[in-house]
Structures are given as structure tokens and as C-alpha cells.
Amino acid sequence: GLLKPTTGTAYIKDVEVNDSQAHILRKNLGFLTENPGNYETLSVYDNLSFFGSFYDIKDLDSRINQVLKQFGLFERKDMKAGKLSKGQKQRLAIARAILHEPEMLFLDEPTSFLDPAAAVKVRELILGLKTKDRTIFINSHNLQEVQKVCDRVGILDQGKIKKIGTPAELGKELWETHEMVITLRNPVSSQIEEKLTKLNFIKQFRIEDHKIYINTDDANETTPIIVKELVNLDAEILEVERTVRSLEEIYLKLMEKD
């Protein structure tokens, strides 16, 4: 790499990340930079052929055609990379990164600068690359996109990890209470409001016509109890939904705590 480590060690599949092990690590790593980095004067096929020649890929031609079909670029294999749309260029760059079938894939801002339709296609491709044998790291400031794709997230501040976990785990850790929304067929009656007032595990609630917004400490334990009480009062429940904290809310909450 361009930067030498100052402290600490890192391992990938029990192999330490250092210069002496670089040849082993490269076989198992794929990387996409924020800018696609394609050779725009070469054809789509020749881009993959050039980068594929760096790896020991059996039947490279067959593998290239397989990836081109997977990424919807086969019909454009003879087109100059510079003639592709932004979304197609990004797909070509990701195809290049997984050509040698790496077990670990690093994607830097994979949907940046893309229009919504192109971003959806790239997102679907990334989700299709998730397998039990492949780990994908995504570096992005687009928190909505991260929430749609990632199983676990790590939030960095000044180069240090502040929190790591699933979005649900982080939300549960940062907020003392958790909100659920119960939708009834009919407007909420005074009897239901009175019953909710008496349930001491409910921290607070509010009513908006057919909907009840309830905050509790542990939604897993309290939801069945609340539903049972409502049914006993002849309430017709249409939907019970737990409010999921967005990554943006989680990030802002972490920054607020500092």
C-alpha cells in the first residue's frame, strides 16, 4: 500500500496484512475505488481481459463472458468503456473487482454520482454478490444506501470506530425506549386510552385517530401483552409495526452524545 501501518496488526483469513504476504492477500481481495478507474479507450471486454491477466484465472475468456452477462454488459462487450453511461461504468468497475472471484470485496462509495435508477441496479448487483463465502465492505457517506445493503455497520469518527453492530442493535443501545405503532380499524376509544394509562411498562403513548404510538423499554416482551389487552377490549387490530431507527438518526445521536 501507499501508507505504512503505524500501530496494530490486521489479519485476513489468518494471514497477516503486510508486504511479505501481499501476493497471497491479493488473490482473495477485490477493490472498487470511488472513481471507476476503467481504461476508457479500451473496450469493455479488453478492460476485463487486461485486469484479469494479473490473476491466475483458468479460462479467462469464459470467465469474462460469464461476468459480462451477470452484470448486463455482454451486449456492450465491444463498446469503448468511455461510451458507457455512468451506471454502466460502475457496473464494469465492480465486474473487474470480482473477476477473480475474491472472498473479500471492498467497495468505496459504489453508488455515488449515479442517478436513482442506476443506483438501484448497482445495489441489486451488490446484494446478488453476497454469499456465505464472500465478505463485502462498503465505505460510504450515503447512510440510506448502507442501510438497504449492509447487515452490520461500523461508524467512524476521526479514524476510530465509535460503534459497530446491526442497525437494530445500535438503535436499541442508543435509545432507552422503543416505539411501536398500532393501527386499529376504528378510532381509539376512551376505554383503550384508560387501559393504556394503567399499564406501567408503557413509558408514554399518544393517539392519532386510528393509530396508537407507544414507547416501552422492551418491545419484544410488551407487544404481546399490549395486543392481548386491546383484543380484550374488542379492538380490531390492522397492523402492529415497530419503528426502526434509521442510520442517519443513529449517526446524529452518536455525534450528539459527544
C-alpha positions, 0 to 999 in steps of 0.5 A: 500500500501507499501508507505504512501501518503505524500501530496494530496488526490486521489479519485476513483469513489468518494471514497477516496484512503486510508486504511479505504476504501481499501476493497471497492477500491479493488473490482473495481481495477485490477493490472498487475505488470511488472513481471507476478507474476503467481504461476508457479507450479500451473496450469493455471486454479488453478492460476485463481481459487486461485486469484479469491477466494479473490473476491466475484465472483458468479460462479467462475468456469464459470467465469474462463472458460469464461476468459480462452477462451477470452484470448486463454488459455482454451486449456492450462487450465491444463498446469503448468503456468511455461510451458507457453511461455512468451506471454502466461504468460502475457496473464494469468497475465492480465486474473487474473487482470480482473477476477473480472471484475474491472472498473479500470485496471492498467497495468505496462509495459504489453508488455515488454520482449515479442517478436513482435508477442506476443506483438501484441496479448497482445495489441489486448487483451488490446484494446478488454478490453476497454469499456465505463465502464472500465478505463485502465492505462498503465505505460510504457517506450515503447512510440510506444506501448502507442501510438497504445493503449492509447487515452490520455497520461500523461508524467512524469518527476521526479514524476510530470506530465509535460503534459497530453492530446491526442497525437494530442493535445500535438503535436499541443501545442508543435509545432507552425506549422503543416505539411501536405503532398500532393501527386499529380499524376504528378510532381509539376509544376512551376505554383503550386510552384508560387501559393504556394509562394503567399499564406501567411498562408503557413509558408514554403513548399518544393517539392519532385517530386510528393509530396508537404510538407507544414507547416501552423499554422492551418491545419484544416482551410488551407487544404481546401483552399490549395486543392481548389487552386491546383484543380484550377490549374488542379492538380490531387490530390492522397492523402492529409495526415497530419503528426502526431507527434509521442510520442517519438518526443513529449517526446524529445521536452518536455525534450528539452524545459527544 
